[in-house]
């Protein structure tokens, strides 16, 4: 274990790599932020294809459906990202989805969020960072290099190591499953 000199502020890397397992309560908010970013991705993809379903959606759902592609078209400008911060529907769906996730899934999503924005604090999940939204933007995300970094951090959190291939496959499956589950929640609710 590294011994840090006095008056040295520990980095997020040293905190993640040298500590005991993190409590779920610490992982939940950054995981919710990652889920919100995936929801934005999903709605950006579905926005054009679901015009016939718009009449069945609530006003808040239609507003969210319109905001996501506009956010992408704007190049993820901060003013559009800020609109997500006040969207209770987006937060509600993220909370619902993160409630069913395992500890390992919460950790993977928290690591994804922390990779792009390590400044999360407060009682509520903040909107996804611009960088996270860009990474997850349609049509596809390339996570090979990012997956390796997340895998290294993830393995430091576990006594049992997982191979990079296994981690990558499970990570991509997690993201795909969350997109699918959100689509079901959004259009069925």
Buried (B, 14 or more C-beta within 10 A) or exposed (E): EEEEEEEEEEEEEEEBBEEEEBEBEBBBBBBBBBBBBBBBBBBBBBBEEBEEBEEEBEEEBBEBBEBBBEBBEEEBEEEBBEBBBEBEBBBEBBBBBBEEBEEBBBBBBBBBBBBBBBEBEEEEBBBBBBEBBBBBBBEEBEBEEBBEEBBBBBBEBEEEEBEBEEBBEBBEEBBEBBBEBBBEBBEEE
